[in-house]
Amino acid sequence: MNHPYLALNDDERREMLNKIGLNQIDELFTHIPEAVRLQRPLNLPESMTEMELKNYFHLQAGGNNVAGLSFLGAGAYHHYIPAVIEHLAGRSEFYTAYTPYQPELSQGALQAIFEYQTYISELFGLPVANASLYDGSTALAEAIIIAVRETKKQRVLIPAALNPFTERVIRTYTQNLGIQLVALPETDTAQIDPEKLTLELKAGTAAAVVIQSPNFFGILENLPLVIPIIKKYDAVPICSVHPLTLGLLESPGRQGAEIVVGEGQPLGIPLSYGGPYLGLMAVAERFMRKIPGRLVGETTDKNGKRAFVLTLQTREQHIRREKATSNICSNQALCALRAAIYCSLMGPQGLRDIARRMYNNAHYLFAKLREIGLEPMYNSPFFMEFAMKTPQPADYYLKKLLSKGILAGYDLSRAHPYMQNSLLICATEVFAREQLDAFAVEMRCVL
């Protein structure tokens, strides 16, 4: 069988084995005990030529039922990406650049990362932002680890309305670190109850409290009420946000949060079936030497010219492993570049306009769905996403509307089995009013 997309052929492999005195590839693995080796072929189909493989995937893609309108959110969001982002981020000096260890060769990449850090610092309202992380969920896990190390306490309180997929990540990430994640009670408002929060904090054993705003159900938390309670009991307020909502909302850092994280996918990064994404993080100055990853700093060279360098590198590749704050090995530089271009392109007024359009679209659609008889799950303030009760299981409506080219939202019973008749609906800035009206009309037809 030909392998036109592989670099080596059989003759070249034989030549390489002869050079090192071996007869077959299996001899490379003799140091691995037989007991732990896989004693059967991999469960994979037979190899194909490049042409066969392309045809196979075209055939598979043809079976996709592509929705014309998607109101799906639940942590990954459809936002408009201006064409200039693809153009600039696709330039070879950025797209093929390796990690900028050598500042004399990487001033462009370092400046882009420095500008990215500046945008995130301004957006989140905190003085120190790192050169990005894997994604929003792992950024939150790293934030929890920072708080535990700083306070020398092990209990971390998490809200009941935290995105359940994020919760799975942080539980996996921290399960062998002695960290105790304690879920706050559910409430009728889907918001953190200040009295119940106070009861959990009174013992003084909590390292931090996580606040997600908007939370999994799209509800905004009352940060000016909750954050002072957390700080009163010497716990660290950690806030997880959707970055574009900060075009209208006050930044959590300016409201007292000491660590702010978020998923950077809304900042010019396509959905891409789950990644790669971008972890945003900014911290108060006292956490500067505990923040994971790397920080790019601005300085001057020997001629007095402006220059950029990697200033703090707290990962295990750069310092003694026992001193490392994290084993994170990538800062998602290309995704961070896209986010920097997006923020630069939009500017403060552009971010305000996008946030206002998101807010208005969601509230317009919410009112339309109320008019046709749907009731909200929560009577709490929301931004661009909201949960509605449905007369029948949500899956019924998803299937009906998908046949009309509309993905109506997220079936909440997939995350919370007891929420059978509940649909989470998201309306970002990408929709025109006519499209929102069309959704409401089609939903009324299937009620």
C-alpha positions as CSV (number, residue, x, y, z in Angstrom):
1,M,0.0,0.0,0.0
2,N,1.3,3.5,-0.9
3,H,1.7,6.1,1.8
4,P,2.1,9.4,-0.2
5,Y,1.4,11.5,2.9
6,L,4.2,9.9,5.0
7,A,7.7,11.1,4.8
8,L,9.5,7.7,4.8
9,N,9.1,4.6,2.6
10,D,10.0,1.0,3.5
11,D,13.5,1.2,2.0
12,E,14.3,4.3,4.0
13,R,13.1,2.6,7.2
14,R,15.2,-0.4,6.5
15,E,18.2,1.8,6.0
16,M,17.6,3.6,9.3
17,L,17.3,0.3,11.1
18,N,20.5,-1.1,9.6
19,K,22.4,2.0,10.7
20,I,21.6,1.3,14.4
21,G,22.0,-2.5,14.0
22,L,18.4,-3.6,14.1
23,N,16.4,-5.8,11.8
24,Q,12.8,-4.7,12.5
25,I,11.0,-1.8,14.3
26,D,9.8,-4.1,17.1
27,E,13.3,-4.3,18.4
28,L,13.1,-0.7,19.4
29,F,10.7,-1.6,22.1
30,T,12.4,-4.6,23.7
31,H,12.9,-2.7,26.9
32,I,9.1,-2.5,27.4
33,P,7.9,-5.6,29.3
34,E,5.8,-8.0,27.3
35,A,3.1,-7.9,30.0
36,V,2.3,-4.2,29.3
37,R,2.5,-4.4,25.5
38,L,-0.6,-4.4,23.4
39,Q,-0.8,-7.9,22.0
40,R,-3.2,-7.2,19.2
41,P,-3.4,-4.8,16.2
42,L,-4.8,-1.4,16.8
43,N,-8.6,-1.1,16.3
44,L,-8.1,1.0,13.1
45,P,-9.2,0.6,9.5
46,E,-6.8,-0.4,6.8
47,S,-4.6,2.4,5.5
48,M,-5.6,4.4,2.5
49,T,-3.9,6.4,-0.2
50,E,-4.1,10.1,0.0
51,M,-6.8,10.2,-2.7
52,E,-8.9,7.5,-1.0
53,L,-8.6,9.3,2.4
54,K,-9.7,12.6,1.0
55,N,-12.7,11.0,-0.7
56,Y,-13.6,9.2,2.5
57,F,-13.6,12.4,4.6
58,H,-15.6,14.3,1.9
59,L,-18.2,11.5,2.1
60,Q,-18.3,11.6,5.9
61,A,-18.7,15.4,5.9
62,G,-21.6,15.2,3.4
63,G,-23.6,13.4,6.1
64,N,-23.5,16.5,8.4
65,N,-26.7,18.2,9.1
66,V,-25.5,21.8,9.1
67,A,-27.8,24.2,10.9
68,G,-28.4,27.6,9.2
69,L,-29.0,29.3,12.6
70,S,-27.4,28.1,15.8
71,F,-28.4,29.3,19.2
72,L,-26.1,26.9,21.0
73,G,-23.8,28.2,23.7
74,A,-23.0,26.5,27.0
75,G,-19.4,27.5,27.0
76,A,-18.5,27.8,23.3
77,Y,-20.0,30.7,21.4
78,H,-20.6,31.8,17.8
79,H,-19.1,35.3,17.4
80,Y,-18.2,37.2,14.3
81,I,-14.6,37.1,13.3
82,P,-13.4,39.9,11.0
83,A,-11.5,38.8,7.9
84,V,-8.4,40.8,8.8
85,I,-7.8,38.5,11.7
86,E,-7.3,35.5,9.4
87,H,-5.1,37.6,7.1
88,L,-2.8,38.9,9.8
89,A,-2.6,35.7,12.0
90,G,-1.9,33.7,8.9
91,R,1.3,35.6,8.0
92,S,4.3,33.2,7.9
93,E,6.3,35.2,10.5
94,F,3.5,34.5,13.0
95,Y,2.0,31.3,11.8
96,T,5.3,29.4,11.7
97,A,7.1,31.1,14.5
98,Y,8.4,29.0,17.4
99,T,8.3,30.0,21.0
100,P,10.2,33.3,21.3
101,Y,13.1,32.3,23.5
102,Q,15.6,34.5,21.7
103,P,14.4,38.1,21.9
104,E,16.8,39.4,19.3
105,L,15.1,37.1,16.7
106,S,11.5,37.4,18.0
107,Q,10.7,41.1,18.6
108,G,7.5,41.0,16.6
109,A,6.1,37.9,18.3
110,L,7.1,39.2,21.7
111,Q,5.5,42.6,21.1
112,A,2.3,40.9,20.0
113,I,2.2,38.9,23.2
114,F,3.0,42.0,25.3
115,E,0.1,43.9,23.6
116,Y,-2.1,40.9,24.3
117,Q,-1.2,40.9,28.0
118,T,-1.9,44.6,28.1
119,Y,-5.4,44.2,26.6
120,I,-6.3,41.4,29.0
121,S,-5.0,43.4,32.0
122,E,-7.2,46.4,30.9
123,L,-10.2,44.2,30.2
124,F,-10.0,42.3,33.5
125,G,-9.0,45.3,35.6
126,L,-5.9,43.7,37.2
127,P,-2.2,44.7,36.8
128,V,-0.6,41.4,35.7
129,A,-1.7,39.2,32.9
130,N,0.3,36.2,31.6
131,A,1.1,35.1,28.1
132,S,-2.0,33.0,28.0
133,L,-2.9,29.4,28.9
134,Y,-4.5,26.3,27.3
135,D,-8.1,27.2,27.7
136,G,-10.6,28.8,30.1
137,S,-11.2,25.6,32.1
138,T,-7.5,24.9,32.8
139,A,-7.0,28.6,33.5
140,L,-9.6,28.3,36.3
141,A,-7.8,25.2,37.6
142,E,-4.5,27.0,37.7
143,A,-6.2,30.0,39.4
144,I,-7.4,27.6,42.2
145,I,-3.9,26.3,42.6
146,I,-2.5,29.8,42.9
147,A,-4.9,30.6,45.7
148,V,-4.2,27.4,47.6
149,R,-0.5,28.0,47.5
150,E,-0.8,31.6,48.5
151,T,-3.2,31.0,51.4
152,K,-1.9,27.6,52.6
153,K,-5.5,26.5,52.8
154,Q,-7.1,23.6,50.9
155,R,-10.8,24.3,50.7
156,V,-12.2,26.0,47.6
157,L,-15.9,26.9,47.2
158,I,-17.4,26.5,43.8
159,P,-20.9,27.7,42.7
160,A,-23.7,25.3,41.9
161,A,-24.2,27.1,38.6
162,L,-20.6,26.7,37.4
163,N,-20.3,25.3,33.9
164,P,-20.3,21.5,34.5
165,F,-17.7,20.8,31.9
166,T,-15.4,23.3,33.5
167,E,-16.1,21.7,36.9
168,R,-15.1,18.3,35.5
169,V,-11.8,19.8,34.3
170,I,-10.9,21.4,37.6
171,R,-11.8,18.3,39.6
172,T,-9.6,16.2,37.3
173,Y,-6.8,18.8,37.4
174,T,-6.8,19.1,41.2
175,Q,-7.8,15.6,42.4
176,N,-4.3,14.5,43.5
177,L,-3.2,17.9,45.0
178,G,-5.0,17.7,48.3
179,I,-7.5,20.4,47.2
180,Q,-11.0,20.0,48.5
181,L,-13.6,21.4,46.1
182,V,-16.9,22.2,47.9
183,A,-20.0,23.0,45.9
184,L,-22.2,25.8,47.2
185,P,-25.9,25.0,47.4
186,E,-28.2,25.5,44.5
187,T,-30.6,28.4,44.7
188,D,-33.9,29.5,43.0
189,T,-32.1,32.4,41.4
190,A,-29.1,30.4,40.0
191,Q,-27.0,32.9,41.8
192,I,-24.7,32.5,44.8
193,D,-26.7,33.0,48.1
194,P,-24.7,35.5,50.3
195,E,-26.0,34.0,53.5
196,K,-25.1,30.4,52.5
197,L,-21.7,31.7,51.3
198,T,-21.1,33.4,54.6
199,L,-21.9,30.2,56.5
200,E,-19.3,28.3,54.4
201,L,-16.7,31.0,54.9
202,K,-17.1,31.6,58.7
203,A,-14.7,28.8,59.7
204,G,-11.9,30.6,57.9
205,T,-10.7,27.5,56.2
206,A,-11.5,28.5,52.6
207,A,-8.6,29.4,50.3
208,A,-10.8,30.8,47.5
209,V,-14.3,31.2,46.1
210,V,-15.0,30.7,42.4
211,I,-17.5,33.0,40.8
212,Q,-18.6,32.5,37.2
213,S,-20.5,35.5,35.8
214,P,-22.4,35.0,33.5
215,N,-22.7,31.5,34.9
216,F,-23.7,28.3,33.1
217,F,-27.3,29.4,32.9
218,G,-26.4,32.8,31.6
219,I,-27.2,34.5,34.9
220,L,-25.1,37.5,36.1
221,E,-23.7,37.2,39.7
222,N,-23.9,40.2,42.1
223,L,-20.2,40.8,42.3
224,P,-20.4,44.0,44.5
225,L,-22.3,41.9,47.0
226,V,-20.4,38.7,46.9
227,I,-16.8,39.7,46.6
228,P,-16.6,41.8,49.9
229,I,-18.0,38.8,51.8
230,I,-15.2,36.6,50.4
231,K,-12.5,39.1,51.2
232,K,-13.9,39.6,54.7
233,Y,-13.0,36.0,55.5
234,D,-9.5,36.2,53.9
235,A,-10.4,34.0,50.9
236,V,-9.4,34.8,47.4
237,P,-12.2,35.9,45.0
238,I,-11.6,34.1,41.6
239,C,-13.9,35.3,38.8
240,S,-14.5,33.5,35.5
241,V,-16.0,35.6,32.8
242,H,-17.0,35.8,29.2
243,P,-14.6,38.5,28.0
244,L,-17.0,40.2,25.6
245,T,-19.5,40.9,28.3
246,L,-16.9,43.3,29.8
247,G,-17.7,45.7,26.9
248,L,-20.7,46.8,29.1
249,L,-20.0,45.4,32.5
250,E,-17.5,46.7,35.0
251,S,-14.4,44.5,35.1
252,P,-14.2,42.0,38.0
253,G,-10.7,43.3,39.0
254,R,-12.1,46.8,39.6
255,Q,-14.8,45.2,41.8
256,G,-12.3,43.4,44.0
257,A,-11.6,40.1,42.3
258,E,-8.0,39.1,42.8
259,I,-7.8,36.5,40.0
260,V,-9.8,36.7,36.8
261,V,-9.9,34.0,34.2
262,G,-11.8,33.4,31.1
263,E,-12.1,31.5,27.8
264,G,-10.6,33.5,25.0
265,Q,-12.4,31.8,22.2
266,P,-14.9,34.7,21.7
267,L,-11.9,37.0,20.8
268,G,-11.5,36.1,17.2
269,I,-11.0,32.4,17.5
270,P,-13.3,30.0,15.6
271,L,-15.3,27.2,17.3
272,S,-13.1,24.5,15.7
273,Y,-15.0,21.5,17.2
274,G,-13.5,22.2,20.7
275,G,-10.1,23.8,20.1
276,P,-7.4,24.9,20.2
277,Y,-8.7,27.6,22.5
278,L,-7.1,30.2,24.7
279,G,-7.0,30.6,28.5
280,L,-7.1,34.2,29.8
281,M,-5.7,35.1,33.2
282,A,-5.0,38.3,35.1
283,V,-4.0,38.6,38.8
284,A,-3.4,41.0,41.6
285,E,0.2,42.0,42.0
286,R,0.8,39.7,45.0
287,F,0.3,36.7,42.8
288,M,2.8,37.9,40.1
289,R,5.4,35.3,40.9
290,K,2.9,32.5,41.3
291,I,1.1,33.0,38.0
292,P,1.7,30.1,35.6
293,G,3.2,30.3,32.2
294,R,5.2,33.3,31.0
295,L,5.2,37.1,31.1
296,V,6.6,39.3,28.4
297,G,8.1,42.5,29.6
298,E,9.1,45.8,28.0
299,T,12.6,47.2,28.4
300,T,15.3,49.1,26.5
301,D,18.3,47.6,24.7
302,K,21.9,48.9,25.0
303,N,21.1,51.6,22.5
304,G,18.1,52.8,24.4
305,K,15.6,51.4,22.0
306,R,12.3,49.9,23.1
307,A,12.6,46.1,23.3
308,F,10.6,43.1,24.6
309,V,11.8,40.0,26.5
310,L,10.4,37.0,28.4
311,T,10.5,38.5,31.9
312,L,9.1,35.8,34.2
313,Q,9.1,32.2,33.2
314,T,7.7,30.0,36.0
315,R,7.3,26.7,34.2
316,E,9.4,23.7,34.8
317,Q,11.2,23.9,31.4
318,H,12.8,27.1,32.6
319,I,13.5,26.7,36.3
320,R,14.1,23.9,38.8
321,R,11.1,21.6,38.6
322,E,10.3,21.9,42.4
323,K,10.2,25.7,42.0
324,A,7.9,25.6,39.0
325,T,4.3,27.0,39.5
326,S,2.9,24.9,36.7
327,N,3.8,22.2,34.1
328,I,2.0,24.1,31.4
329,C,4.2,23.9,28.3
330,S,2.3,26.0,25.7
331,N,1.0,29.6,25.9
332,Q,-1.2,29.2,22.8
333,A,0.7,32.0,21.2
334,L,-1.1,31.9,17.8
335,C,-4.5,32.1,19.6
336,A,-3.3,34.9,21.8
337,L,-2.2,36.7,18.7
338,R,-5.7,36.4,17.2
339,A,-7.1,37.8,20.5
340,A,-4.7,40.7,20.4
341,I,-5.6,41.6,16.8
342,Y,-9.3,41.3,17.7
343,C,-9.0,43.7,20.7
344,S,-6.8,46.1,18.7
345,L,-9.3,46.1,15.8
346,M,-12.4,46.6,18.0
347,G,-11.0,49.1,20.5
348,P,-13.1,50.2,23.5
349,Q,-16.0,51.4,21.5
350,G,-16.2,48.3,19.3
351,L,-16.2,46.1,22.3
352,R,-19.0,48.2,23.8
353,D,-21.0,47.9,20.6
354,I,-20.6,44.2,20.3
355,A,-21.6,43.7,24.0
356,R,-24.6,45.9,23.6
357,R,-25.7,44.0,20.5
358,M,-25.3,40.6,22.3
359,Y,-27.3,41.9,25.2
360,N,-30.1,43.4,23.0
361,N,-30.4,40.3,20.8
362,A,-30.7,37.9,23.8
363,H,-33.3,40.1,25.5
364,Y,-35.3,40.6,22.3
365,L,-35.4,36.8,21.7
366,F,-36.2,36.2,25.4
367,A,-39.2,38.5,25.1
368,K,-40.4,36.9,21.8
369,L,-40.2,33.4,23.4
370,R,-42.2,34.7,26.4
371,E,-44.9,36.0,24.0
372,I,-45.4,32.5,22.6
373,G,-45.8,30.9,26.0
374,L,-42.4,29.7,27.1
375,E,-41.4,30.5,30.7
376,P,-37.9,31.3,32.1
377,M,-36.3,28.9,34.5
378,Y,-34.9,31.8,36.5
379,N,-36.1,35.3,37.1
380,S,-32.5,36.7,37.4
381,P,-30.5,39.2,35.3
382,F,-28.8,37.6,32.3
383,F,-26.6,38.8,29.5
384,M,-26.7,36.8,26.3
385,E,-27.8,33.4,27.4
386,F,-30.9,32.2,29.2
387,A,-32.7,29.0,30.2
388,M,-36.4,28.3,29.3
389,K,-38.8,25.7,30.4
390,T,-40.3,23.6,27.7
391,P,-43.7,21.6,27.8
392,Q,-41.9,18.5,26.5
393,P,-38.3,17.3,26.9
394,A,-36.0,19.7,25.2
395,D,-34.7,17.1,22.8
396,Y,-38.1,17.0,21.2
397,Y,-37.8,20.7,20.1
398,L,-34.2,20.3,19.2
399,K,-35.0,17.6,16.7
400,K,-38.0,19.4,15.3
401,L,-36.2,22.7,14.7
402,L,-33.0,21.0,13.4
403,S,-35.1,19.6,10.5
404,K,-35.8,23.3,9.7
405,G,-32.1,24.3,9.8
406,I,-32.2,25.7,13.4
407,L,-30.1,24.5,16.3
408,A,-32.4,25.7,19.1
409,G,-29.9,25.6,21.9
410,Y,-28.5,23.2,24.5
411,D,-30.6,20.4,26.2
412,L,-29.8,21.1,29.9
413,S,-30.6,17.4,30.8
414,R,-27.4,16.4,29.2
415,A,-25.5,18.2,32.0
416,H,-28.2,18.0,34.7
417,P,-30.5,14.9,34.2
418,Y,-33.2,16.3,36.4
419,M,-33.6,19.3,34.0
420,Q,-35.5,17.3,31.3
421,N,-37.7,20.1,30.1
422,S,-35.1,22.8,29.9
423,L,-33.4,24.5,27.0
424,L,-30.4,26.9,27.3
425,I,-30.6,29.4,24.5
426,C,-27.8,31.8,23.4
427,A,-28.1,34.8,21.0
428,T,-24.8,36.6,20.3
429,E,-24.2,39.6,18.1
430,V,-24.2,37.5,14.9
431,F,-28.0,37.5,14.5
432,A,-30.3,40.0,12.7
433,R,-33.7,40.7,14.1
434,E,-35.3,38.8,11.2
435,Q,-33.4,35.6,12.2
436,L,-34.5,36.0,15.9
437,D,-38.1,36.4,14.7
438,A,-37.8,33.3,12.5
439,F,-36.6,31.3,15.4
440,A,-39.6,32.4,17.6
441,V,-42.0,31.6,14.7
442,E,-40.6,28.1,14.2
443,M,-40.6,27.4,17.9
444,R,-44.3,28.5,18.2
445,C,-45.1,26.0,15.4
446,V,-43.7,23.0,17.4
447,L,-45.1,24.0,20.8
